[in-house]
Amino acid sequence: MPDKKLLISCLTALLLTGCSPAPSIVVFGASFPDWLFCLCGGVAGMVAIHLLLRTPEKRAWLAPQLLTYPALTALIAMLIWLLVFPH
């Protein structure tokens, strides 16, 4: 029976060797995850798009705003992740 426990613990250790800490950025001594900066950039990008589409006619291009605004925010955040944080 000890051989089975040893085998399980060795396999578990082998599977966990690929784990690494989450990428983070240090700002004023505190570590923040990369995705948080990407999300803030996505929100800022969506605010910029909203301000560019000032007239109601142009805002109609993004018809169901409840769906398109979060989707565009996620898209911008993922683009920032891909372009700024190469892994």
N, C-alpha and C positions, 0 to 999 in steps of 0.2 A: 503493500500500500504506500509506503514512503516514496517509491519510485514514481507512482502516478502523481503525487503532490509535487515532486521535483520537476516532472515533465510539464505539468500545468504552469508552475511558476516560471520555468524557463521560457515556455511559449508566450506567457503573458509579458515577460520582460522583453522578449524579442519583438512582440507587436507594439510595445510602447516606446521603442527606441526612436521611432519617427516623430514623436511628439516634440514640439518645441514651444517656447513661450510665444504669446501673441505679439505681433509687431506693435511697437508703441513709440511715441515721440515724447521727449521730455520737454516740458514747458514750465519754467520757473520752479524746477525741482520736482514737479509732479509728472507722472507718466500717464499719457492719454493714448487710447488705442487709435490706430490709423483710420479705422472706419468712422470714428467720430469726426475727424477733420474732413473726411470725404462727404459725410452727411451734411456738415455745415456748409461746405462748398456747393453741394447740390441744392440746398435751400437758398443760398445766395444766388445761384444761377437761375433758379426758378423765379425768385423775386425780380431779377433783372429781366427775364422774359416777360413777366407780368407787367412790368413798367414799360417795356417796349411796345406792348400791345395795349396802348392806352384807350383807344376807341372801342366802343362795344361791338362794332362790326368786325374789328380784328380779333377781339376776344372770342367771337363766335367761332373762329377757326378751331379753338380748343373746346368744342361743344360741351360735353359733359365734364365740367371742370372738377367735379368730385373724383373722377377717374383719371383725367389727364394730368392734373397737377402733381399728384403723388407719383404717377408713372414717370413723368419727366424729371421729377426730383430724384427718383431712384436711378434713372438713366444717366443723369449728369453726375451723380455720386459715383456710379460704377465706372464711368469714363475717367473721372478724376483718379479713382483707384488704379485703373489700368495704366494711365499715363504718368502719374506722379510716383507711385509706389511699385516699381518693378520687383517682382519676386521670382 
